[in-house]
Amino acid sequence: MRAVGIDFGTSHTVAVVAVDGAPARPLLFDGSPLLPSAVYLDPGGRLVAGQDAVRAARLDPARFEPNPKRRVDEGTVLLGSSSVAVSSLIGAVLARVGEEARRWAGEAYSVVLTHPAGWSSVRCEVLVAAAESAGLPGTPTLLAEPVAAARYFTAVLRGTMPPGSALAVYDLGGGTFDAAVVRRSPAGFSVLSAHGLADVGGLDLDQALVEHLGAAYSPSRTAVWNALLTPTDTAHRRQRALLYDDVRGTKEALSRTSSADVHVPGLEVAAHVTRDELEALARPMLARTVECLERTIADARLAEEDLVGVFLVGGSSRMPLVARMIHQELGIAPTALEQPETVVAQGAVSVEPAPPGHRVPAQRRPVTPQTMLMPPPVGPGYPAPAGPTGGPGAASGPPLSAPASPFGGPAYPAPTSPMGGPTYPAPASPAGGPGYPPPAGPTSEPGYSAPAGPMSEAGYPAPASPAAGYAVPVQRDRAARTMSTAGRAGLAWVVILSVLVFVAAVVLVVLLANG
């Protein structure tokens, strides 16, 4: 059996291949598991996808579409002077995946394509048409992204999720944010509630950081800065690409370090940026995502003991502030991984284990200074934390494809290599969630196409995912503190008894001397 899972994302596409029951492995594109979901129409009428499209866009940006997924409702898009069907744009990206998949899976393999939980059947049909235009074998299976994430949680992380329990999925990608609550039943997974934000993602964080730099340097070098942000020639477009590439790299570095420098081409300065500055810029955006997650959990109308955790997926979720804010607002330490970018794609081709017969509810922990500094527990019922160089958060097995040359800087901010996890320990415990009355059934939301009933895997056509390595730690064990106190008390008694014995000995010596 050969299967390819494809997570077609707003800014990047991730694909994994599973061959004959072996662990799924990521496909590499120009040496990276992240394929830019960008498309360029060359003068000869050929659609070019991925990093080649990003490079070509610097010569003629009018022929470039950076985010075809955002145009899914438009039917056609004007590139240069030509009108191109959106299904053809998406198909060009999927065709690039197909080229790499054939190297490792041959010509015959099944395809699982993931999509947001709120997508309508019309949007899903565009995705199927794109797969057909890409020449992918057979008819793809469609799977809701949060369902794929839940599959990964149970099949790869071995997270405890018995029938009747639910998992909240927080998916912060490059271009959008999605939250969903997925329930497990003996028949599989279904989406109880889903909400999303189309204007919050990693690209928006990059733009906020660029504007922060502009506020510092634009007043003194207005003409140079304006030429950098609104380039009219190839040289300035290259400089703009370098700026966004370095901004993205700095944002990723600040997940691991307290400060980093951004090179600003044209101005030829190295701007010093701290993690506190980045978090101040990101906090308003992230607050909206946490509120959206809370609303999604509330709409699922779960009993408190039914929620087994909050699972972070999507490359932008590796920012340490994300987990901290969720912990502070919900009292839940979310599960985060070393490589959140690949979670959905791997979950798409994961075979879920039989559901366990008992329930382990999420642990609700008070937010204190100690809980924000100590490592999470690891034990029965908790997925093991991702290690610094692997673990369950990373794709199983070596990547498939010989590494190619490093990416050049994209004209639009987009990660070109997996972002290393920060130095914090990855949360391994399932998280608890706020309590709500027993479910009255799933809810729908106007404009978001959420189902009026639970979405089954079979009825909601096929899967995908990605992840990063830090966590909000938990309280120190109370028994350890108690034992420490008892030890100190015992030591005090030993000292007192020693003093008494010494005094008695001195008195005895004096009495004998006087006698």
TAFENZI-V597358 format. One record per pair of residues at least 12 apart in sequence whose ideal C-beta (glycine too) atoms are under 7 Angstrom apart, sorted by sequence separation. I is the first residue (numbers start at 1). J is the second residue. D is the distance in Angstrom with one decimal. If there is no record, write none. Layout:
i=I j=J d=D
i=I j=J d=D
This chain:
i=14 j=26 d=6.9
i=15 j=27 d=4.6
i=38 j=50 d=6.9
i=65 j=77 d=5.7
i=74 j=86 d=5.9
i=77 j=89 d=6.4
i=115 j=127 d=6.0
i=128 j=140 d=6.3
i=181 j=193 d=5.0
i=228 j=240 d=5.7
i=250 j=262 d=4.8
i=442 j=454 d=5.4
i=4 j=17 d=5.1
i=40 j=53 d=3.7
i=168 j=181 d=5.2
i=169 j=182 d=6.2
i=180 j=193 d=6.8
i=259 j=272 d=6.4
i=260 j=273 d=5.9
i=323 j=336 d=5.7
i=36 j=50 d=5.3
i=39 j=53 d=5.4
i=42 j=56 d=6.7
i=65 j=79 d=6.2
i=72 j=86 d=5.9
i=113 j=127 d=5.7
i=153 j=167 d=5.9
i=180 j=194 d=4.2
i=259 j=273 d=6.7
i=3 j=18 d=4.9
i=35 j=50 d=5.0
i=36 j=51 d=5.8
i=38 j=53 d=4.4
i=71 j=86 d=5.2
i=127 j=142 d=6.8
i=166 j=181 d=5.3
i=167 j=182 d=5.2
i=179 j=194 d=7.0
i=228 j=243 d=6.3
i=247 j=262 d=5.8
i=259 j=274 d=4.6
i=38 j=54 d=5.4
i=40 j=56 d=4.4
i=63 j=79 d=4.9
i=166 j=182 d=6.3
i=178 j=194 d=6.9
i=179 j=195 d=5.3
i=246 j=262 d=5.3
i=258 j=274 d=6.3
i=259 j=275 d=6.7
i=310 j=326 d=6.1
i=2 j=19 d=5.2
i=36 j=53 d=6.9
i=40 j=57 d=5.7
i=63 j=80 d=4.4
i=150 j=167 d=5.2
i=166 j=183 d=4.5
i=246 j=263 d=5.2
i=258 j=275 d=5.1
i=36 j=54 d=5.4
i=62 j=80 d=5.4
i=68 j=86 d=6.2
i=113 j=131 d=6.3
i=124 j=142 d=5.5
i=178 j=196 d=4.4
i=318 j=336 d=6.9
i=1 j=20 d=6.2
i=5 j=24 d=6.8
i=14 j=33 d=5.9
i=150 j=169 d=6.9
i=165 j=184 d=5.8
i=177 j=196 d=6.2
i=317 j=336 d=6.7
i=1 j=21 d=6.8
i=14 j=34 d=6.4
i=111 j=131 d=6.5
i=149 j=169 d=4.7
i=176 j=196 d=6.3
i=177 j=197 d=4.3
i=29 j=50 d=5.7
i=30 j=51 d=5.0
i=68 j=89 d=4.0
i=163 j=184 d=5.7
i=176 j=197 d=6.7
i=243 j=264 d=6.3
i=254 j=275 d=4.6
i=360 j=381 d=4.2
i=12 j=34 d=4.4
i=13 j=35 d=4.6
i=41 j=63 d=4.6
i=68 j=90 d=5.2
i=163 j=185 d=5.4
i=176 j=198 d=5.4
i=243 j=265 d=5.9
i=310 j=332 d=5.2
i=312 j=334 d=5.1
i=318 j=340 d=5.8
i=12 j=35 d=6.2
i=40 j=63 d=5.6
i=146 j=169 d=4.1
i=161 j=184 d=5.0
i=163 j=186 d=5.2
i=177 j=200 d=4.6
i=242 j=265 d=4.9
i=250 j=273 d=5.8
i=311 j=334 d=6.9
i=312 j=335 d=6.6
i=317 j=340 d=5.1
i=12 j=36 d=6.0
i=13 j=37 d=5.0
i=40 j=64 d=5.0
i=65 j=89 d=5.8
i=177 j=201 d=6.3
i=254 j=278 d=5.0
i=310 j=334 d=4.1
i=311 j=335 d=5.1
i=312 j=336 d=4.5
i=12 j=37 d=5.8
i=68 j=93 d=6.8
i=111 j=136 d=5.0
i=176 j=201 d=5.2
i=310 j=335 d=6.9
i=315 j=340 d=5.9
i=11 j=37 d=6.1
i=38 j=64 d=6.9
i=39 j=65 d=5.0
i=111 j=137 d=6.9
i=145 j=171 d=6.4
i=166 j=192 d=6.5
i=175 j=201 d=4.3
i=239 j=265 d=4.1
i=309 j=335 d=5.5
i=314 j=340 d=5.7
i=315 j=341 d=4.4
i=10 j=37 d=6.6
i=38 j=65 d=6.8
i=111 j=138 d=6.7
i=113 j=140 d=4.5
i=115 j=142 d=6.1
i=117 j=144 d=4.4
i=174 j=201 d=5.2
i=239 j=266 d=5.3
i=251 j=278 d=6.5
i=313 j=340 d=5.0
i=9 j=37 d=5.9
i=38 j=66 d=4.8
i=109 j=137 d=6.2
i=110 j=138 d=6.4
i=112 j=140 d=6.7
i=117 j=145 d=6.4
i=173 j=201 d=5.5
i=174 j=202 d=4.4
i=175 j=203 d=5.6
i=312 j=340 d=6.1
i=8 j=37 d=6.7
i=39 j=68 d=5.9
i=108 j=137 d=6.1
i=111 j=140 d=4.2
i=112 j=141 d=4.8
i=113 j=142 d=5.5
i=114 j=143 d=5.2
i=115 j=144 d=6.6
i=116 j=145 d=5.8
i=117 j=146 d=5.3
i=172 j=201 d=6.7
i=173 j=202 d=6.8
i=174 j=203 d=5.5
i=37 j=67 d=6.5
i=107 j=137 d=6.7
i=111 j=141 d=7.0
i=115 j=145 d=6.5
i=313 j=343 d=4.4
i=332 j=362 d=6.2
i=37 j=68 d=6.2
i=110 j=141 d=7.0
i=112 j=143 d=5.6
i=114 j=145 d=4.7
i=313 j=344 d=6.2
i=37 j=69 d=6.3
i=150 j=182 d=4.3
i=332 j=364 d=6.9
i=333 j=365 d=6.3
i=145 j=178 d=6.8
i=210 j=243 d=6.9
i=331 j=364 d=5.0
i=388 j=421 d=7.0
i=393 j=426 d=6.4
i=114 j=148 d=5.1
i=146 j=180 d=3.6
i=210 j=244 d=7.0
i=331 j=365 d=6.2
i=147 j=182 d=5.9
i=286 j=321 d=6.1
i=290 j=325 d=5.2
i=294 j=329 d=6.8
i=331 j=366 d=6.8
i=386 j=421 d=7.0
i=94 j=130 d=5.7
i=98 j=134 d=5.5
i=146 j=182 d=5.0
i=286 j=322 d=6.1
i=290 j=326 d=5.9
i=294 j=330 d=6.7
i=331 j=367 d=6.3
i=90 j=127 d=6.8
i=94 j=131 d=5.7
i=98 j=135 d=6.0
i=210 j=247 d=5.7
i=282 j=319 d=6.7
i=41 j=79 d=4.1
i=98 j=136 d=5.2
i=151 j=189 d=7.0
i=206 j=244 d=6.3
i=209 j=247 d=5.2
i=228 j=266 d=5.0
i=283 j=321 d=6.9
i=287 j=325 d=7.0
i=41 j=80 d=5.9
i=87 j=126 d=5.2
i=91 j=130 d=4.1
i=95 j=134 d=4.0
i=150 j=189 d=5.0
i=227 j=266 d=7.0
i=282 j=321 d=6.0
i=286 j=325 d=5.5
i=290 j=329 d=5.1
i=328 j=367 d=5.2
i=86 j=126 d=6.3
i=90 j=130 d=3.7
i=94 j=134 d=3.8
i=95 j=135 d=6.3
i=327 j=367 d=6.0
i=385 j=425 d=5.5
i=386 j=426 d=4.1
i=41 j=82 d=6.1
i=47 j=88 d=6.5
i=206 j=247 d=5.3
i=385 j=426 d=4.0
i=47 j=89 d=7.0
i=87 j=129 d=4.2
i=91 j=133 d=3.6
i=94 j=136 d=6.2
i=147 j=189 d=4.7
i=206 j=248 d=5.5
i=209 j=251 d=6.2
i=224 j=266 d=5.0
i=279 j=321 d=4.9
i=385 j=427 d=6.9
i=41 j=84 d=6.3
i=49 j=92 d=4.3
i=87 j=130 d=4.6
i=91 j=134 d=4.3
i=224 j=267 d=5.9
i=333 j=376 d=6.0
i=385 j=428 d=3.9
i=426 j=469 d=4.5
i=49 j=93 d=4.6
i=147 j=191 d=6.6
i=384 j=428 d=5.7
i=426 j=470 d=6.4
i=427 j=471 d=2.9
i=47 j=92 d=3.9
i=88 j=133 d=5.8
i=146 j=191 d=6.0
i=206 j=251 d=6.3
i=383 j=428 d=5.4
i=426 j=471 d=5.1
i=427 j=472 d=6.3
i=429 j=474 d=6.9
i=50 j=96 d=5.2
i=87 j=133 d=6.0
i=205 j=251 d=6.1
i=221 j=267 d=5.6
i=382 j=428 d=4.9
i=424 j=470 d=3.5
i=425 j=471 d=5.5
i=49 j=96 d=4.5
i=144 j=191 d=5.7
i=217 j=264 d=6.5
i=382 j=429 d=4.4
i=421 j=468 d=4.9
i=422 j=469 d=6.5
i=424 j=471 d=5.8
i=146 j=194 d=7.0
i=324 j=372 d=6.7
i=335 j=383 d=6.5
i=338 j=386 d=3.8
i=382 j=430 d=6.5
i=421 j=469 d=2.4
i=422 j=470 d=4.3
i=425 j=473 d=6.7
i=213 j=262 d=6.5
i=337 j=386 d=5.1
i=346 j=395 d=6.4
i=376 j=425 d=6.6
i=419 j=468 d=6.5
i=421 j=470 d=6.1
i=39 j=89 d=4.7
i=217 j=267 d=5.8
i=375 j=425 d=4.6
i=378 j=428 d=4.9
i=72 j=123 d=5.3
i=213 j=264 d=6.4
i=376 j=427 d=4.9
i=217 j=269 d=6.9
i=308 j=360 d=6.6
i=376 j=428 d=5.4
i=377 j=429 d=5.7
i=39 j=92 d=5.0
i=308 j=361 d=6.6
i=309 j=362 d=5.0
i=338 j=391 d=5.9
i=342 j=395 d=5.2
i=376 j=429 d=5.0
i=39 j=93 d=6.5
i=72 j=126 d=5.5
i=305 j=359 d=6.8
i=308 j=362 d=5.4
i=339 j=393 d=5.3
i=216 j=271 d=6.8
i=307 j=362 d=5.2
i=337 j=392 d=7.0
i=338 j=393 d=3.5
i=339 j=394 d=4.9
i=11 j=67 d=6.5
i=37 j=93 d=5.3
i=305 j=361 d=4.1
i=337 j=393 d=2.8
i=338 j=394 d=5.1
i=339 j=395 d=6.6
i=10 j=67 d=5.3
i=35 j=93 d=7.0
i=213 j=271 d=5.5
i=10 j=69 d=4.7
i=9 j=69 d=6.8
i=10 j=70 d=6.2
i=8 j=69 d=6.5
i=35 j=96 d=6.3
i=117 j=178 d=6.9
i=35 j=97 d=6.8
i=116 j=178 d=5.5
i=117 j=180 d=4.9
i=255 j=318 d=5.7
i=255 j=319 d=5.6
i=212 j=277 d=6.9
i=255 j=320 d=6.1
i=363 j=429 d=6.4
i=29 j=96 d=6.8
i=362 j=430 d=5.3
i=364 j=432 d=4.0
i=209 j=278 d=6.6
i=212 j=281 d=5.8
i=362 j=431 d=4.6
i=363 j=432 d=5.0
i=27 j=97 d=6.8
i=360 j=430 d=6.8
i=362 j=432 d=2.8
i=29 j=100 d=6.5
i=361 j=432 d=6.1
i=362 j=433 d=5.6
i=209 j=281 d=6.2
i=27 j=100 d=4.5
i=208 j=281 d=4.5
i=27 j=101 d=6.3
i=117 j=191 d=4.8
i=393 j=467 d=5.0
i=118 j=194 d=5.1
i=393 j=469 d=6.2
i=117 j=194 d=4.0
i=205 j=282 d=5.5
i=341 j=418 d=6.3
i=118 j=196 d=5.9
i=339 j=418 d=5.5
i=13 j=93 d=5.5
i=116 j=196 d=6.5
i=205 j=285 d=6.8
i=204 j=285 d=6.1
i=8 j=90 d=6.7
i=15 j=97 d=4.7
i=338 j=421 d=4.7
i=386 j=469 d=5.0
i=13 j=97 d=6.5
i=17 j=101 d=6.0
i=8 j=93 d=6.7
i=19 j=104 d=7.0
i=200 j=285 d=5.1
i=15 j=101 d=6.7
i=19 j=105 d=6.2
i=17 j=104 d=5.1
i=6 j=94 d=6.8
i=17 j=105 d=5.2
i=200 j=288 d=6.0
i=338 j=426 d=6.4
i=200 j=289 d=5.9
i=337 j=426 d=6.3
i=336 j=426 d=5.6
i=6 j=97 d=5.7
i=197 j=288 d=6.1
i=336 j=427 d=5.3
i=197 j=289 d=6.5
i=335 j=427 d=5.3
i=334 j=427 d=6.1
i=333 j=427 d=5.2
i=197 j=292 d=5.9
i=335 j=430 d=6.3
i=376 j=471 d=5.5
i=333 j=429 d=6.2
i=335 j=431 d=6.6
i=4 j=101 d=4.7
i=195 j=292 d=5.1
i=334 j=431 d=5.3
i=376 j=473 d=5.2
i=377 j=474 d=6.0
i=333 j=431 d=5.2
i=375 j=473 d=4.7
i=376 j=474 d=5.0
i=332 j=431 d=3.7
i=374 j=473 d=4.2
i=195 j=295 d=5.9
i=315 j=415 d=6.1
i=332 j=432 d=5.5
i=372 j=472 d=6.4
i=373 j=473 d=6.3
i=374 j=474 d=6.2
i=4 j=105 d=6.1
i=195 j=296 d=4.8
i=318 j=419 d=6.0
i=332 j=433 d=5.8
i=372 j=473 d=7.0
i=374 j=475 d=6.7
i=194 j=296 d=6.5
i=320 j=422 d=5.6
i=371 j=473 d=6.6
i=374 j=476 d=5.5
i=2 j=105 d=4.2
i=193 j=296 d=5.1
i=318 j=421 d=6.3
i=330 j=433 d=6.5
i=371 j=474 d=5.7
i=2 j=106 d=6.7
i=315 j=419 d=6.2
i=320 j=424 d=6.2
i=323 j=427 d=6.8
i=330 j=434 d=6.3
i=371 j=475 d=5.1
i=4 j=109 d=5.5
i=6 j=111 d=6.6
i=8 j=113 d=6.6
i=70 j=175 d=6.7
i=370 j=475 d=5.5
i=2 j=108 d=6.8
i=3 j=109 d=6.2
i=193 j=299 d=3.9
i=370 j=476 d=6.0
i=2 j=109 d=3.8
i=3 j=110 d=4.8
i=4 j=111 d=5.3
i=5 j=112 d=4.8
i=6 j=113 d=5.2
i=7 j=114 d=5.0
i=193 j=300 d=4.4
i=67 j=175 d=5.8
i=192 j=300 d=4.2
i=3 j=112 d=6.5
i=365 j=474 d=5.5
i=365 j=475 d=6.0
i=205 j=316 d=6.7
i=177 j=289 d=4.8
i=179 j=292 d=5.1
i=202 j=315 d=6.3
i=179 j=293 d=4.4
i=202 j=316 d=3.8
i=348 j=462 d=6.7
i=177 j=292 d=6.7
i=181 j=296 d=5.8
i=201 j=316 d=6.2
i=348 j=463 d=2.8
i=180 j=296 d=6.4
i=181 j=297 d=5.9
i=347 j=463 d=5.6
i=348 j=464 d=4.7
i=172 j=289 d=6.2
i=179 j=296 d=4.1
i=347 j=465 d=4.9
i=181 j=300 d=3.9
i=344 j=463 d=6.9
i=345 j=464 d=4.9
i=346 j=465 d=6.0
i=344 j=464 d=3.6
i=345 j=465 d=5.4
i=309 j=430 d=3.4
i=310 j=431 d=4.7
i=344 j=465 d=2.1
i=308 j=430 d=4.8
i=309 j=431 d=4.1
i=343 j=465 d=3.2
i=344 j=466 d=6.2
i=170 j=293 d=5.4
i=310 j=433 d=6.9
i=342 j=465 d=6.4
i=343 j=466 d=5.2
i=342 j=466 d=4.6
i=343 j=467 d=4.7
i=168 j=293 d=6.5
i=307 j=432 d=6.3
i=341 j=466 d=2.6
i=342 j=467 d=6.7
i=307 j=433 d=3.3
i=340 j=466 d=4.8
i=341 j=467 d=6.5
i=339 j=466 d=6.5
i=340 j=467 d=2.5
i=168 j=296 d=7.0
i=339 j=467 d=5.0
i=340 j=468 d=4.7
i=168 j=297 d=5.5
i=304 j=433 d=6.9
i=338 j=467 d=6.5
i=339 j=468 d=6.8
i=304 j=434 d=6.8
i=337 j=467 d=3.2
i=338 j=468 d=6.2
i=302 j=433 d=6.9
i=304 j=435 d=2.9
i=336 j=467 d=6.8
i=337 j=468 d=6.2
i=338 j=469 d=4.0
i=303 j=435 d=6.5
i=336 j=468 d=6.0
i=337 j=469 d=6.5
i=303 j=436 d=6.8
i=336 j=469 d=6.8
i=166 j=300 d=6.4
i=302 j=436 d=5.1
i=336 j=470 d=6.0
i=301 j=436 d=5.0
i=303 j=438 d=5.5
i=336 j=471 d=5.4
i=166 j=302 d=5.6
i=297 j=433 d=5.6
i=301 j=437 d=6.0
i=297 j=434 d=6.3
i=302 j=439 d=6.3
i=298 j=436 d=6.2
i=301 j=439 d=4.6
i=333 j=471 d=6.6
i=168 j=307 d=6.4
i=300 j=439 d=6.8
i=301 j=440 d=5.4
i=333 j=472 d=4.6
i=166 j=306 d=5.4
i=170 j=310 d=5.8
i=165 j=306 d=5.5
i=166 j=307 d=5.5
i=167 j=308 d=5.7
i=170 j=311 d=6.9
i=173 j=314 d=4.1
i=174 j=315 d=6.5
i=333 j=474 d=5.8
i=164 j=306 d=6.5
i=166 j=308 d=6.9
i=167 j=309 d=5.9
i=168 j=310 d=4.6
i=169 j=311 d=5.2
i=170 j=312 d=5.2
i=171 j=313 d=4.9
i=172 j=314 d=4.4
i=173 j=315 d=6.6
i=174 j=316 d=6.7
i=165 j=308 d=4.9
i=171 j=314 d=4.6
i=173 j=316 d=6.3
i=167 j=311 d=5.8
i=169 j=313 d=6.4
i=172 j=316 d=4.3
i=299 j=443 d=4.6
i=172 j=317 d=4.5
i=327 j=472 d=4.1
i=161 j=308 d=5.4
i=170 j=317 d=6.4
i=323 j=470 d=6.5
i=160 j=308 d=6.5
i=323 j=471 d=6.0
i=324 j=472 d=5.7
i=159 j=308 d=7.0
i=323 j=472 d=4.6
i=159 j=309 d=7.0
i=172 j=322 d=6.7
i=318 j=468 d=2.4
i=320 j=470 d=5.1
i=315 j=466 d=5.6
i=317 j=468 d=6.4
i=318 j=469 d=7.0
i=313 j=465 d=5.4
i=314 j=466 d=6.0
i=318 j=470 d=6.7
i=313 j=466 d=6.1
i=313 j=467 d=5.7
i=312 j=467 d=6.9
i=170 j=326 d=6.9
i=153 j=311 d=5.4
i=11 j=173 d=6.8
i=12 j=174 d=5.9
i=149 j=311 d=5.9
i=10 j=173 d=6.0
i=11 j=174 d=3.0
i=9 j=173 d=5.4
i=10 j=174 d=5.7
i=11 j=175 d=4.9
i=149 j=313 d=5.1
i=170 j=334 d=6.7
i=245 j=409 d=3.3
i=255 j=419 d=6.9
i=256 j=420 d=6.3
i=9 j=174 d=6.5
i=10 j=175 d=3.0
i=245 j=410 d=6.2
i=248 j=413 d=4.7
i=10 j=176 d=5.3
i=244 j=410 d=6.9
i=247 j=413 d=6.4
i=256 j=422 d=4.5
i=242 j=409 d=4.8
i=248 j=415 d=6.2
i=252 j=419 d=4.3
i=255 j=422 d=4.4
i=256 j=423 d=5.8
i=241 j=409 d=4.4
i=244 j=412 d=6.6
i=186 j=355 d=6.8
i=241 j=410 d=6.0
i=244 j=413 d=4.2
i=241 j=411 d=4.5
i=184 j=355 d=6.0
i=240 j=411 d=6.8
i=237 j=411 d=6.4
i=59 j=234 d=6.2
i=58 j=234 d=6.2
i=61 j=237 d=6.9
i=58 j=237 d=4.6
i=58 j=238 d=5.8
i=58 j=241 d=6.2
i=156 j=346 d=6.4
i=10 j=201 d=6.8
i=152 j=343 d=5.0
i=11 j=203 d=6.1
i=163 j=355 d=5.1
i=162 j=355 d=5.4
i=149 j=343 d=5.6
i=152 j=346 d=5.5
i=156 j=350 d=5.9
i=161 j=355 d=6.9
i=162 j=356 d=4.8
i=165 j=359 d=5.6
i=149 j=344 d=5.8
i=152 j=347 d=3.4
i=155 j=350 d=3.8
i=162 j=357 d=6.4
i=148 j=344 d=4.7
i=151 j=347 d=4.1
i=155 j=351 d=6.1
i=160 j=356 d=5.9
i=162 j=358 d=6.0
i=155 j=352 d=4.8
i=162 j=359 d=4.7
i=149 j=347 d=5.5
i=152 j=350 d=5.8
i=154 j=352 d=5.2
i=155 j=353 d=6.1
i=145 j=344 d=5.1
i=148 j=347 d=3.6
i=151 j=350 d=4.7
i=154 j=353 d=6.2
i=148 j=348 d=4.7
i=160 j=360 d=4.4
i=151 j=352 d=5.2
i=143 j=348 d=5.6
i=206 j=413 d=3.9
i=203 j=413 d=5.5
i=160 j=381 d=4.9
i=159 j=383 d=5.0
i=158 j=383 d=6.1
i=157 j=383 d=3.7
i=114 j=344 d=5.3
i=114 j=348 d=5.4
i=157 j=392 d=5.0
i=112 j=348 d=4.1
i=156 j=392 d=5.5
i=112 j=349 d=5.9
i=174 j=414 d=6.3
i=193 j=442 d=6.0
i=192 j=442 d=4.5
i=193 j=443 d=5.6
i=195 j=445 d=6.5
i=196 j=448 d=6.5
i=195 j=448 d=6.4
i=194 j=448 d=6.7
i=194 j=450 d=4.9
i=193 j=450 d=6.5
i=191 j=451 d=6.6
i=192 j=454 d=6.2
i=191 j=454 d=6.7
i=190 j=454 d=3.2
i=191 j=455 d=4.4
i=168 j=433 d=6.2
i=190 j=455 d=5.2
i=190 j=456 d=5.3
i=188 j=456 d=6.1
i=189 j=457 d=5.9
i=187 j=456 d=6.5
i=188 j=457 d=4.4
i=160 j=430 d=6.7
i=159 j=430 d=5.8
i=183 j=454 d=6.6
i=104 j=400 d=5.0
i=100 j=401 d=6.4
i=34 j=341 d=6.2
i=33 j=341 d=6.9
i=33 j=342 d=6.2
i=147 j=457 d=6.0
i=144 j=455 d=6.1
i=151 j=463 d=6.5
i=152 j=465 d=5.9
i=143 j=457 d=6.7
i=148 j=463 d=3.4
i=26 j=342 d=5.7
i=144 j=460 d=5.2
i=147 j=463 d=6.5
i=148 j=464 d=5.0
i=149 j=465 d=5.3
i=148 j=465 d=5.3
i=143 j=461 d=6.9
i=142 j=461 d=2.7
i=143 j=462 d=3.4
i=145 j=464 d=5.6
i=141 j=461 d=6.2
i=142 j=462 d=3.8
i=143 j=463 d=3.1
i=145 j=465 d=6.8
i=141 j=462 d=3.4
i=143 j=464 d=6.8
i=24 j=346 d=4.9
i=140 j=462 d=6.3
i=24 j=349 d=5.2
i=16 j=342 d=6.6
i=14 j=341 d=5.7
i=14 j=342 d=5.5
i=16 j=345 d=4.6
i=120 j=449 d=4.4
i=15 j=345 d=5.8
i=16 j=346 d=5.2
i=118 j=448 d=4.3
i=119 j=449 d=6.4
i=14 j=345 d=4.4
i=18 j=349 d=4.5
i=118 j=449 d=4.7
i=118 j=450 d=5.6
i=16 j=349 d=6.3
i=7 j=344 d=4.2
i=124 j=461 d=6.0
i=7 j=345 d=4.1
i=6 j=345 d=6.4
i=5 j=345 d=4.5
i=5 j=346 d=6.6
i=7 j=348 d=7.0
i=5 j=348 d=3.1
i=5 j=349 d=4.0
i=3 j=349 d=4.5
i=66 j=412 d=4.6
i=114 j=462 d=6.6
i=113 j=462 d=5.4
i=114 j=463 d=4.9
i=61 j=411 d=6.9
i=112 j=462 d=4.4
i=114 j=464 d=2.5
i=112 j=463 d=4.7
i=55 j=408 d=5.7
i=58 j=411 d=5.5
i=57 j=411 d=4.8
i=51 j=407 d=5.4
i=54 j=410 d=4.2
i=54 j=411 d=5.8
i=33 j=399 d=6.4
i=26 j=395 d=4.5
i=25 j=395 d=5.9
i=24 j=395 d=6.7
i=25 j=396 d=6.7
i=28 j=399 d=5.0
i=24 j=396 d=6.2
i=25 j=397 d=4.4
i=28 j=400 d=6.3
i=31 j=403 d=4.0
i=23 j=396 d=3.1
i=25 j=398 d=6.8
i=26 j=399 d=5.2
i=27 j=400 d=5.6
i=28 j=401 d=3.5
i=31 j=404 d=4.5
i=23 j=397 d=5.1
i=25 j=399 d=6.4
i=26 j=400 d=6.9
i=27 j=401 d=6.4
i=30 j=404 d=4.7
i=36 j=410 d=6.5
i=25 j=400 d=5.0
i=28 j=403 d=6.9
i=31 j=406 d=6.7
i=32 j=407 d=6.7
i=30 j=407 d=6.0
i=36 j=414 d=5.3
i=16 j=395 d=6.5
i=34 j=415 d=5.7
i=34 j=416 d=6.4
i=17 j=400 d=6.4
i=32 j=416 d=5.3
i=32 j=417 d=4.9
i=33 j=418 d=6.3
i=12 j=414 d=6.3
i=11 j=414 d=5.0
i=12 j=415 d=6.9
i=14 j=466 d=5.6
i=7 j=464 d=3.0
i=5 j=463 d=5.9
i=6 j=464 d=6.3
i=7 j=465 d=5.6
i=5 j=464 d=6.0
i=7 j=466 d=6.8
